[in-house]
Amino acid sequence: MKKVLWLIVLFLLLVTFSDHPLIKPYKTKMTDMFSQSAENAGQVHGEQTLRNVRSRFKELSGSMGKGQMAELDRITVDAQTLLAFDLQYCVEKQFHALLFGDSLKQVCQIIETNKNGLMR
């Protein structure tokens, strides 16, 4: 563990004090790569986002009926089904027999907040 810590400190010192023209392009590439991977690590993706959407839908169960909850369970089978629902009923504003009005607004809002994680 000590070796890893020293390696990280050495790397940070090298990156901080290396503005030599020969090293600078490599330093820029490396810092861009690390910042991109750190950004991706902090984001929620795929199945984890779908689980988050399901749990948010469960929180709505107090204000919805059994048929509406069954429909929400049906559309959260996978990310593609959920995104298709979003396109059809949230973006294109088509009529949905079970979800309409305030409940549809809440569902669309939940999907919208998690849309980036669903698309990856």
N, CA, C and O atoms as CSV, one atom per row, in Angstrom:
chain,resi,resn,atom,element,x,y,z
A,1,MET,N,N,0.824,-1.188,0.000
A,1,MET,CA,C,0.000,0.000,0.000
A,1,MET,C,C,0.868,1.251,0.000
A,1,MET,O,O,0.530,2.254,-0.629
A,2,LYS,N,N,1.999,1.182,0.717
A,2,LYS,CA,C,2.908,2.314,0.772
A,2,LYS,C,C,3.500,2.604,-0.608
A,2,LYS,O,O,3.681,3.762,-0.984
A,3,LYS,N,N,3.797,1.551,-1.351
A,3,LYS,CA,C,4.379,1.731,-2.677
A,3,LYS,C,C,3.398,2.425,-3.616
A,3,LYS,O,O,3.786,3.275,-4.417
A,4,VAL,N,N,2.130,2.055,-3.511
A,4,VAL,CA,C,1.116,2.679,-4.361
A,4,VAL,C,C,0.986,4.154,-4.026
A,4,VAL,O,O,0.874,4.990,-4.922
A,5,LEU,N,N,1.000,4.475,-2.743
A,5,LEU,CA,C,0.906,5.867,-2.323
A,5,LEU,C,C,2.083,6.676,-2.861
A,5,LEU,O,O,1.895,7.778,-3.376
A,6,TRP,N,N,3.287,6.140,-2.744
A,6,TRP,CA,C,4.465,6.840,-3.269
A,6,TRP,C,C,4.412,6.965,-4.787
A,6,TRP,O,O,4.844,7.974,-5.345
A,7,LEU,N,N,3.892,5.961,-5.445
A,7,LEU,CA,C,3.758,6.014,-6.896
A,7,LEU,C,C,2.784,7.123,-7.311
A,7,LEU,O,O,3.026,7.844,-8.279
A,8,ILE,N,N,1.695,7.244,-6.576
A,8,ILE,CA,C,0.723,8.305,-6.871
A,8,ILE,C,C,1.333,9.679,-6.617
A,8,ILE,O,O,1.150,10.596,-7.418
A,9,VAL,N,N,2.054,9.827,-5.510
A,9,VAL,CA,C,2.701,11.105,-5.198
A,9,VAL,C,C,3.736,11.447,-6.266
A,9,VAL,O,O,3.819,12.595,-6.702
A,10,LEU,N,N,4.516,10.469,-6.684
A,10,LEU,CA,C,5.517,10.690,-7.724
A,10,LEU,C,C,4.854,11.093,-9.037
A,10,LEU,O,O,5.326,11.998,-9.726
A,11,PHE,N,N,3.768,10.426,-9.378
A,11,PHE,CA,C,3.045,10.754,-10.601
A,11,PHE,C,C,2.502,12.184,-10.544
A,11,PHE,O,O,2.606,12.926,-11.521
A,12,LEU,N,N,1.929,12.571,-9.410
A,12,LEU,CA,C,1.390,13.923,-9.278
A,12,LEU,C,C,2.481,14.979,-9.347
A,12,LEU,O,O,2.281,16.038,-9.942
A,13,LEU,N,N,3.629,14.704,-8.747
A,13,LEU,CA,C,4.749,15.639,-8.852
A,13,LEU,C,C,5.226,15.766,-10.291
A,13,LEU,O,O,5.524,16.866,-10.756
A,14,LEU,N,N,5.297,14.655,-10.986
A,14,LEU,CA,C,5.719,14.667,-12.382
A,14,LEU,C,C,4.741,15.468,-13.242
A,14,LEU,O,O,5.151,16.259,-14.092
A,15,VAL,N,N,3.469,15.256,-13.015
A,15,VAL,CA,C,2.450,15.972,-13.790
A,15,VAL,C,C,2.458,17.457,-13.458
A,15,VAL,O,O,2.264,18.292,-14.341
A,16,THR,N,N,2.678,17.787,-12.205
A,16,THR,CA,C,2.636,19.181,-11.783
A,16,THR,C,C,3.811,19.988,-12.318
A,16,THR,O,O,3.636,21.116,-12.779
A,17,PHE,N,N,4.998,19.415,-12.258
A,17,PHE,CA,C,6.193,20.183,-12.601
A,17,PHE,C,C,6.780,19.848,-13.960
A,17,PHE,O,O,7.944,20.153,-14.218
A,18,SER,N,N,6.020,19.242,-14.813
A,18,SER,CA,C,6.580,18.867,-16.120
A,18,SER,C,C,5.942,19.697,-17.230
A,18,SER,O,O,4.983,19.264,-17.869
A,19,ASP,N,N,6.477,20.876,-17.447
A,19,ASP,CA,C,5.998,21.723,-18.524
A,19,ASP,C,C,7.009,21.787,-19.668
A,19,ASP,O,O,7.000,22.720,-20.471
A,20,HIS,N,N,7.851,20.810,-19.726
A,20,HIS,CA,C,8.820,20.740,-20.813
A,20,HIS,C,C,8.077,20.456,-22.113
A,20,HIS,O,O,7.148,19.648,-22.123
A,21,PRO,N,N,8.468,21.107,-23.214
A,21,PRO,CA,C,7.742,20.926,-24.485
A,21,PRO,C,C,7.691,19.479,-24.991
A,21,PRO,O,O,6.747,19.112,-25.690
A,22,LEU,N,N,8.675,18.663,-24.655
A,22,LEU,CA,C,8.656,17.274,-25.094
A,22,LEU,C,C,7.654,16.431,-24.291
A,22,LEU,O,O,7.080,15.478,-24.817
A,23,ILE,N,N,7.455,16.778,-23.056
A,23,ILE,CA,C,6.599,15.993,-22.168
A,23,ILE,C,C,5.163,16.519,-22.143
A,23,ILE,O,O,4.236,15.766,-21.844
A,24,LYS,N,N,4.973,17.797,-22.452
A,24,LYS,CA,C,3.659,18.418,-22.311
A,24,LYS,C,C,2.542,17.727,-23.110
A,24,LYS,O,O,1.453,17.576,-22.558
A,25,PRO,N,N,2.731,17.293,-24.376
A,25,PRO,CA,C,1.627,16.615,-25.083
A,25,PRO,C,C,1.196,15.317,-24.395
A,25,PRO,O,O,0.007,15.003,-24.342
A,26,TYR,N,N,2.158,14.574,-23.874
A,26,TYR,CA,C,1.838,13.333,-23.176
A,26,TYR,C,C,1.124,13.616,-21.859
A,26,TYR,O,O,0.206,12.895,-21.467
A,27,LYS,N,N,1.555,14.666,-21.192
A,27,LYS,CA,C,0.922,15.063,-19.945
A,27,LYS,C,C,-0.530,15.460,-20.200
A,27,LYS,O,O,-1.419,15.091,-19.432
A,28,THR,N,N,-0.767,16.193,-21.252
A,28,THR,CA,C,-2.127,16.620,-21.584
A,28,THR,C,C,-3.016,15.421,-21.900
A,28,THR,O,O,-4.156,15.348,-21.443
A,29,LYS,N,N,-2.489,14.485,-22.683
A,29,LYS,CA,C,-3.260,13.280,-23.017
A,29,LYS,C,C,-3.591,12.478,-21.760
A,29,LYS,O,O,-4.711,11.991,-21.599
A,30,MET,N,N,-2.613,12.347,-20.882
A,30,MET,CA,C,-2.795,11.551,-19.682
A,30,MET,C,C,-3.805,12.196,-18.733
A,30,MET,O,O,-4.665,11.509,-18.183
A,31,THR,N,N,-3.706,13.500,-18.540
A,31,THR,CA,C,-4.656,14.167,-17.647
A,31,THR,C,C,-6.068,14.148,-18.236
A,31,THR,O,O,-7.041,14.024,-17.492
A,32,ASP,N,N,-6.195,14.270,-19.558
A,32,ASP,CA,C,-7.511,14.164,-20.195
A,32,ASP,C,C,-8.098,12.774,-20.001
A,32,ASP,O,O,-9.289,12.627,-19.729
A,33,MET,N,N,-7.252,11.748,-20.142
A,33,MET,CA,C,-7.709,10.384,-19.972
A,33,MET,C,C,-8.187,10.149,-18.533
A,33,MET,O,O,-9.228,9.529,-18.319
A,34,PHE,N,N,-7.428,10.642,-17.554
A,34,PHE,CA,C,-7.810,10.465,-16.157
A,34,PHE,C,C,-9.075,11.248,-15.817
A,34,PHE,O,O,-9.927,10.748,-15.082
A,35,SER,N,N,-9.208,12.449,-16.333
A,35,SER,CA,C,-10.404,13.229,-16.031
A,35,SER,C,C,-11.642,12.601,-16.671
A,35,SER,O,O,-12.721,12.619,-16.077
A,36,GLN,N,N,-11.496,12.044,-17.879
A,36,GLN,CA,C,-12.621,11.377,-18.543
A,36,GLN,C,C,-13.038,10.120,-17.775
A,36,GLN,O,O,-14.229,9.883,-17.578
A,37,SER,N,N,-12.070,9.321,-17.345
A,37,SER,CA,C,-12.412,8.107,-16.613
A,37,SER,C,C,-12.994,8.439,-15.232
A,37,SER,O,O,-13.866,7.720,-14.744
A,38,ALA,N,N,-12.525,9.507,-14.605
A,38,ALA,CA,C,-13.090,9.919,-13.321
A,38,ALA,C,C,-14.521,10.420,-13.497
A,38,ALA,O,O,-15.376,10.176,-12.645
A,39,GLU,N,N,-14.779,11.110,-14.586
A,39,GLU,CA,C,-16.132,11.590,-14.861
A,39,GLU,C,C,-17.086,10.427,-15.092
A,39,GLU,O,O,-18.208,10.436,-14.587
A,40,ASN,N,N,-16.651,9.427,-15.848
A,40,ASN,CA,C,-17.493,8.263,-16.116
A,40,ASN,C,C,-17.715,7.417,-14.875
A,40,ASN,O,O,-18.770,6.800,-14.727
A,41,ALA,N,N,-16.744,7.381,-13.988
A,41,ALA,CA,C,-16.874,6.572,-12.776
A,41,ALA,C,C,-17.924,7.139,-11.837
A,41,ALA,O,O,-18.558,6.393,-11.091
A,42,GLY,N,N,-18.112,8.441,-11.865
A,42,GLY,CA,C,-19.074,9.061,-10.981
A,42,GLY,C,C,-20.509,8.980,-11.461
A,42,GLY,O,O,-21.436,9.271,-10.705
A,43,GLN,N,N,-20.700,8.590,-12.704
A,43,GLN,CA,C,-22.046,8.529,-13.254
A,43,GLN,C,C,-22.644,7.141,-13.066
A,43,GLN,O,O,-21.941,6.131,-13.031
A,44,VAL,N,N,-23.959,7.130,-12.947
A,44,VAL,CA,C,-24.686,5.877,-12.777
A,44,VAL,C,C,-25.118,5.404,-14.156
A,44,VAL,O,O,-25.612,6.200,-14.955
A,45,HIS,N,N,-24.939,4.110,-14.449
A,45,HIS,CA,C,-25.227,3.594,-15.782
A,45,HIS,C,C,-26.101,2.351,-15.723
A,45,HIS,O,O,-26.171,1.657,-14.708
A,46,GLY,N,N,-26.758,2.096,-16.836
A,46,GLY,CA,C,-27.420,0.838,-17.119
A,46,GLY,C,C,-28.362,0.315,-16.062
A,46,GLY,O,O,-29.321,0.981,-15.672
A,47,GLU,N,N,-28.074,-0.885,-15.607
A,47,GLU,CA,C,-28.957,-1.602,-14.685
A,47,GLU,C,C,-29.117,-0.861,-13.362
A,47,GLU,O,O,-30.182,-0.910,-12.746
A,48,GLN,N,N,-28.082,-0.188,-12.931
A,48,GLN,CA,C,-28.166,0.565,-11.683
A,48,GLN,C,C,-29.162,1.724,-11.831
A,48,GLN,O,O,-29.926,2.006,-10.909
A,49,THR,N,N,-29.152,2.378,-12.965
A,49,THR,CA,C,-30.111,3.453,-13.219
A,49,THR,C,C,-31.523,2.902,-13.290
A,49,THR,O,O,-32.457,3.520,-12.779
A,50,LEU,N,N,-31.688,1.747,-13.917
A,50,LEU,CA,C,-33.006,1.127,-14.008
A,50,LEU,C,C,-33.540,0.769,-12.622
A,50,LEU,O,O,-34.728,0.947,-12.351
A,51,ARG,N,N,-32.672,0.267,-11.744
A,51,ARG,CA,C,-33.081,-0.019,-10.369
A,51,ARG,C,C,-33.490,1.258,-9.641
A,51,ARG,O,O,-34.442,1.259,-8.861
A,52,ASN,N,N,-32.768,2.337,-9.898
A,52,ASN,CA,C,-33.103,3.625,-9.300
A,52,ASN,C,C,-34.478,4.099,-9.763
A,52,ASN,O,O,-35.266,4.596,-8.959
A,53,VAL,N,N,-34.769,3.949,-11.049
A,53,VAL,CA,C,-36.076,4.338,-11.586
A,53,VAL,C,C,-37.173,3.481,-10.960
A,53,VAL,O,O,-38.223,3.998,-10.577
A,54,ARG,N,N,-36.937,2.179,-10.854
A,54,ARG,CA,C,-37.934,1.293,-10.238
A,54,ARG,C,C,-38.240,1.708,-8.801
A,54,ARG,O,O,-39.401,1.742,-8.391
A,55,SER,N,N,-37.201,2.022,-8.045
A,55,SER,CA,C,-37.425,2.411,-6.647
A,55,SER,C,C,-38.163,3.747,-6.559
A,55,SER,O,O,-38.995,3.939,-5.672
A,56,ARG,N,N,-37.866,4.659,-7.463
A,56,ARG,CA,C,-38.601,5.931,-7.487
A,56,ARG,C,C,-40.062,5.710,-7.852
A,56,ARG,O,O,-40.947,6.379,-7.317
A,57,PHE,N,N,-40.319,4.768,-8.768
A,57,PHE,CA,C,-41.703,4.445,-9.127
A,57,PHE,C,C,-42.430,3.813,-7.941
A,57,PHE,O,O,-43.622,4.055,-7.752
A,58,LYS,N,N,-41.733,3.012,-7.147
A,58,LYS,CA,C,-42.351,2.395,-5.966
A,58,LYS,C,C,-42.775,3.456,-4.953
A,58,LYS,O,O,-43.764,3.280,-4.241
A,59,GLU,N,N,-42.024,4.561,-4.889
A,59,GLU,CA,C,-42.376,5.651,-3.990
A,59,GLU,C,C,-43.706,6.298,-4.399
A,59,GLU,O,O,-44.416,6.850,-3.558
A,60,LEU,N,N,-44.034,6.228,-5.679
A,60,LEU,CA,C,-45.288,6.796,-6.176
A,60,LEU,C,C,-46.488,5.894,-5.905
A,60,LEU,O,O,-47.626,6.296,-6.148
A,61,SER,N,N,-46.256,4.698,-5.412
A,61,SER,CA,C,-47.337,3.711,-5.290
A,61,SER,C,C,-48.485,4.173,-4.395
A,61,SER,O,O,-49.608,3.694,-4.550
A,62,GLY,N,N,-48.234,5.074,-3.481
A,62,GLY,CA,C,-49.300,5.564,-2.612
A,62,GLY,C,C,-50.338,6.380,-3.355
A,62,GLY,O,O,-51.505,6.410,-2.963
A,63,SER,N,N,-49.930,7.036,-4.413
A,63,SER,CA,C,-50.852,7.893,-5.152
A,63,SER,C,C,-51.376,7.232,-6.426
A,63,SER,O,O,-52.098,7.869,-7.193
A,64,MET,N,N,-51.025,5.960,-6.668
A,64,MET,CA,C,-51.434,5.278,-7.894
A,64,MET,C,C,-52.183,3.993,-7.579
A,64,MET,O,O,-52.064,3.429,-6.492
A,65,GLY,N,N,-52.947,3.555,-8.546
A,65,GLY,CA,C,-53.681,2.307,-8.410
A,65,GLY,C,C,-52.849,1.101,-8.821
A,65,GLY,O,O,-51.708,1.230,-9.264
A,66,LYS,N,N,-53.450,-0.074,-8.663
A,66,LYS,CA,C,-52.745,-1.320,-8.996
A,66,LYS,C,C,-52.456,-1.426,-10.483
A,66,LYS,O,O,-51.389,-1.901,-10.872
A,67,GLY,N,N,-53.377,-0.999,-11.305
A,67,GLY,CA,C,-53.171,-1.051,-12.751
A,67,GLY,C,C,-52.038,-0.157,-13.200
A,67,GLY,O,O,-51.249,-0.529,-14.068
A,68,GLN,N,N,-51.956,1.027,-12.607
A,68,GLN,CA,C,-50.873,1.947,-12.932
A,68,GLN,C,C,-49.526,1.392,-12.494
A,68,GLN,O,O,-48.538,1.505,-13.219
A,69,MET,N,N,-49.487,0.795,-11.313
A,69,MET,CA,C,-48.227,0.212,-10.833
A,69,MET,C,C,-47.824,-0.989,-11.688
A,69,MET,O,O,-46.637,-1.196,-11.941
A,70,ALA,N,N,-48.798,-1.781,-12.134
A,70,ALA,CA,C,-48.485,-2.905,-13.019
A,70,ALA,C,C,-47.910,-2.398,-14.340
A,70,ALA,O,O,-47.004,-3.015,-14.901
A,71,GLU,N,N,-48.426,-1.289,-14.832
A,71,GLU,CA,C,-47.898,-0.694,-16.069
A,71,GLU,C,C,-46.477,-0.190,-15.865
A,71,GLU,O,O,-45.627,-0.351,-16.741
A,72,LEU,N,N,-46.217,0.416,-14.717
A,72,LEU,CA,C,-44.856,0.882,-14.423
A,72,LEU,C,C,-43.892,-0.294,-14.292
A,72,LEU,O,O,-42.739,-0.197,-14.711
A,73,ASP,N,N,-44.353,-1.399,-13.716
A,73,ASP,CA,C,-43.518,-2.603,-13.643
A,73,ASP,C,C,-43.229,-3.141,-15.043
A,73,ASP,O,O,-42.130,-3.625,-15.312
A,74,ARG,N,N,-44.215,-3.053,-15.928
A,74,ARG,CA,C,-44.058,-3.555,-17.291
A,74,ARG,C,C,-43.042,-2.720,-18.071
A,74,ARG,O,O,-42.236,-3.272,-18.821
A,75,ILE,N,N,-43.072,-1.398,-17.903
A,75,ILE,CA,C,-42.165,-0.562,-18.693
A,75,ILE,C,C,-40.753,-0.526,-18.127
A,75,ILE,O,O,-39.831,-0.085,-18.812
A,76,THR,N,N,-40.565,-0.978,-16.900
A,76,THR,CA,C,-39.212,-0.985,-16.327
A,76,THR,C,C,-38.542,-2.347,-16.435
A,76,THR,O,O,-37.641,-2.660,-15.658
A,77,VAL,N,N,-38.979,-3.157,-17.396
A,77,VAL,CA,C,-38.339,-4.458,-17.616
A,77,VAL,C,C,-36.904,-4.254,-18.084
A,77,VAL,O,O,-35.991,-4.925,-17.602
A,78,ASP,N,N,-36.702,-3.336,-19.016
A,78,ASP,CA,C,-35.354,-3.016,-19.487
A,78,ASP,C,C,-35.308,-1.551,-19.903
A,78,ASP,O,O,-36.338,-0.884,-19.991
A,79,ALA,N,N,-34.103,-1.067,-20.156
A,79,ALA,CA,C,-33.912,0.345,-20.473
A,79,ALA,C,C,-34.546,0.718,-21.808
A,79,ALA,O,O,-35.071,1.822,-21.951
A,80,GLN,N,N,-34.506,-0.185,-22.790
A,80,GLN,CA,C,-35.078,0.121,-24.107
A,80,GLN,C,C,-36.589,0.339,-24.010
A,80,GLN,O,O,-37.121,1.253,-24.639
A,81,THR,N,N,-37.276,-0.484,-23.235
A,81,THR,CA,C,-38.716,-0.334,-23.064
A,81,THR,C,C,-39.032,0.989,-22.376
A,81,THR,O,O,-39.986,1.676,-22.743
A,82,LEU,N,N,-38.229,1.340,-21.380
A,82,LEU,CA,C,-38.454,2.588,-20.656
A,82,LEU,C,C,-38.203,3.793,-21.561
A,82,LEU,O,O,-38.958,4.765,-21.523
A,83,LEU,N,N,-37.159,3.734,-22.365
A,83,LEU,CA,C,-36.873,4.835,-23.284
A,83,LEU,C,C,-37.930,4.934,-24.383
A,83,LEU,O,O,-38.263,6.035,-24.824
A,84,ALA,N,N,-38.458,3.792,-24.827
A,84,ALA,CA,C,-39.541,3.811,-25.818
A,84,ALA,C,C,-40.785,4.451,-25.217
A,84,ALA,O,O,-41.461,5.234,-25.885
A,85,PHE,N,N,-41.097,4.125,-23.959
A,85,PHE,CA,C,-42.225,4.750,-23.264
A,85,PHE,C,C,-42.011,6.256,-23.172
A,85,PHE,O,O,-42.931,7.035,-23.419
A,86,ASP,N,N,-40.799,6.661,-22.819
A,86,ASP,CA,C,-40.481,8.085,-22.702
A,86,ASP,C,C,-40.703,8.797,-24.033
A,86,ASP,O,O,-41.301,9.873,-24.073
A,87,LEU,N,N,-40.230,8.208,-25.099
A,87,LEU,CA,C,-40.386,8.822,-26.414
A,87,LEU,C,C,-41.861,8.941,-26.788
A,87,LEU,O,O,-42.305,9.991,-27.252
A,88,GLN,N,N,-42.605,7.881,-26.587
A,88,GLN,CA,C,-43.992,7.846,-27.021
A,88,GLN,C,C,-44.900,8.730,-26.164
A,88,GLN,O,O,-45.721,9.470,-26.705
A,89,TYR,N,N,-44.767,8.666,-24.852
A,89,TYR,CA,C,-45.729,9.334,-23.983
A,89,TYR,C,C,-45.219,10.626,-23.349
A,89,TYR,O,O,-46.022,11.491,-22.999
A,90,CYS,N,N,-43.914,10.774,-23.195
A,90,CYS,CA,C,-43.392,11.997,-22.585
A,90,CYS,C,C,-42.971,13.018,-23.633
A,90,CYS,O,O,-43.237,14.211,-23.489
A,91,VAL,N,N,-42.312,12.546,-24.689
A,91,VAL,CA,C,-41.825,13.462,-25.712
A,91,VAL,C,C,-42.924,13.765,-26.732
A,91,VAL,O,O,-43.220,14.928,-27.005
A,92,GLU,N,N,-43.527,12.710,-27.295
A,92,GLU,CA,C,-44.556,12.899,-28.319
A,92,GLU,C,C,-45.932,13.195,-27.735
A,92,GLU,O,O,-46.857,13.528,-28.475
A,93,LYS,N,N,-46.080,13.078,-26.416
A,93,LYS,CA,C,-47.314,13.411,-25.681
A,93,LYS,C,C,-48.547,12.639,-26.164
A,93,LYS,O,O,-49.643,13.196,-26.233
A,94,GLN,N,N,-48.367,11.364,-26.497
A,94,GLN,CA,C,-49.519,10.546,-26.862
A,94,GLN,C,C,-50.320,10.210,-25.607
A,94,GLN,O,O,-49.800,10.283,-24.493
A,95,PHE,N,N,-51.577,9.845,-25.792
A,95,PHE,CA,C,-52.447,9.526,-24.664
A,95,PHE,C,C,-52.166,8.114,-24.171
A,95,PHE,O,O,-52.048,7.180,-24.963
A,96,HIS,N,N,-52.061,7.970,-22.868
A,96,HIS,CA,C,-51.885,6.666,-22.241
A,96,HIS,C,C,-53.124,6.413,-21.382
A,96,HIS,O,O,-53.513,7.263,-20.582
A,97,ALA,N,N,-53.735,5.252,-21.548
A,97,ALA,CA,C,-54.998,4.961,-20.881
A,97,ALA,C,C,-54.866,4.878,-19.360
A,97,ALA,O,O,-55.803,5.236,-18.648
A,98,LEU,N,N,-53.728,4.415,-18.848
A,98,LEU,CA,C,-53.569,4.253,-17.400
A,98,LEU,C,C,-52.830,5.414,-16.750
A,98,LEU,O,O,-53.148,5.808,-15.628
A,99,LEU,N,N,-51.868,5.949,-17.437
A,99,LEU,CA,C,-51.063,7.036,-16.879
A,99,LEU,C,C,-51.382,8.323,-17.633
A,99,LEU,O,O,-51.138,8.423,-18.835
A,100,PHE,N,N,-51.920,9.290,-16.931
A,100,PHE,CA,C,-52.246,10.570,-17.551
A,100,PHE,C,C,-52.250,11.642,-16.472
A,100,PHE,O,O,-52.270,11.335,-15.280
A,101,GLY,N,N,-52.232,12.863,-16.884
A,101,GLY,CA,C,-52.268,13.978,-15.940
A,101,GLY,C,C,-51.034,14.067,-15.069
A,101,GLY,O,O,-49.905,13.963,-15.548
A,102,ASP,N,N,-51.267,14.260,-13.779
A,102,ASP,CA,C,-50.177,14.461,-12.828
A,102,ASP,C,C,-49.293,13.219,-12.678
A,102,ASP,O,O,-48.076,13.332,-12.537
A,103,SER,N,N,-49.909,12.041,-12.710
A,103,SER,CA,C,-49.109,10.820,-12.558
A,103,SER,C,C,-48.156,10.643,-13.744
A,103,SER,O,O,-47.017,10.215,-13.558
A,104,LEU,N,N,-48.608,10.966,-14.957
A,104,LEU,CA,C,-47.722,10.874,-16.122
A,104,LEU,C,C,-46.606,11.907,-16.035
A,104,LEU,O,O,-45.473,11.626,-16.427
A,105,LYS,N,N,-46.909,13.094,-15.529
A,105,LYS,CA,C,-45.876,14.127,-15.356
A,105,LYS,C,C,-44.804,13.653,-14.386
A,105,LYS,O,O,-43.613,13.850,-14.627
A,106,GLN,N,N,-45.224,13.027,-13.287
A,106,GLN,CA,C,-44.259,12.530,-12.302
A,106,GLN,C,C,-43.397,11.425,-12.894
A,106,GLN,O,O,-42.185,11.397,-12.677
A,107,VAL,N,N,-44.018,10.510,-13.645
A,107,VAL,CA,C,-43.268,9.415,-14.271
A,107,VAL,C,C,-42.275,9.976,-15.274
A,107,VAL,O,O,-41.120,9.551,-15.309
A,108,CYS,N,N,-42.715,10.927,-16.091
A,108,CYS,CA,C,-41.820,11.523,-17.095
A,108,CYS,C,C,-40.672,12.278,-16.440
A,108,CYS,O,O,-39.551,12.272,-16.950
A,109,GLN,N,N,-40.943,12.918,-15.329
A,109,GLN,CA,C,-39.891,13.643,-14.618
A,109,GLN,C,C,-38.838,12.674,-14.072
A,109,GLN,O,O,-37.641,12.952,-14.148
A,110,ILE,N,N,-39.275,11.557,-13.531
A,110,ILE,CA,C,-38.341,10.547,-13.022
A,110,ILE,C,C,-37.494,9.986,-14.155
A,110,ILE,O,O,-36.283,9.818,-14.012
A,111,ILE,N,N,-38.137,9.699,-15.277
A,111,ILE,CA,C,-37.388,9.175,-16.423
A,111,ILE,C,C,-36.397,10.204,-16.928
A,111,ILE,O,O,-35.261,9.861,-17.256
A,112,GLU,N,N,-36.812,11.464,-16.995
A,112,GLU,CA,C,-35.946,12.525,-17.511
A,112,GLU,C,C,-34.700,12.703,-16.646
A,112,GLU,O,O,-33.608,12.912,-17.174
A,113,THR,N,N,-34.850,12.624,-15.321
A,113,THR,CA,C,-33.690,12.800,-14.445
A,113,THR,C,C,-32.699,11.633,-14.583
A,113,THR,O,O,-31.518,11.793,-14.277
A,114,ASN,N,N,-33.157,10.486,-15.031
A,114,ASN,CA,C,-32.283,9.312,-15.146
A,114,ASN,C,C,-31.979,8.941,-16.597
A,114,ASN,O,O,-31.408,7.880,-16.849
A,115,LYS,N,N,-32.343,9.778,-17.541
A,115,LYS,CA,C,-32.238,9.433,-18.954
A,115,LYS,C,C,-30.796,9.196,-19.407
A,115,LYS,O,O,-30.548,8.281,-20.192
A,116,ASN,N,N,-29.848,9.994,-18.934
A,116,ASN,CA,C,-28.453,9.826,-19.358
A,116,ASN,C,C,-27.906,8.465,-18.973
A,116,ASN,O,O,-27.198,7.839,-19.762
A,117,GLY,N,N,-28.218,8.000,-17.786
A,117,GLY,CA,C,-27.762,6.681,-17.352
A,117,GLY,C,C,-28.424,5.553,-18.106
A,117,GLY,O,O,-27.828,4.489,-18.272
A,118,LEU,N,N,-29.649,5.760,-18.568
A,118,LEU,CA,C,-30.363,4.723,-19.312
A,118,LEU,C,C,-29.829,4.584,-20.726
A,118,LEU,O,O,-29.879,3.496,-21.299
A,119,MET,N,N,-29.327,5.653,-21.293
A,119,MET,CA,C,-28.871,5.622,-22.684
A,119,MET,C,C,-27.508,4.979,-22.846
A,119,MET,O,O,-27.117,4.661,-23.970
A,120,ARG,N,N,-26.782,4.779,-21.781
A,120,ARG,CA,C,-25.425,4.216,-21.899
A,120,ARG,C,C,-25.420,2.744,-21.753
A,120,ARG,O,O,-24.361,2.120,-21.827
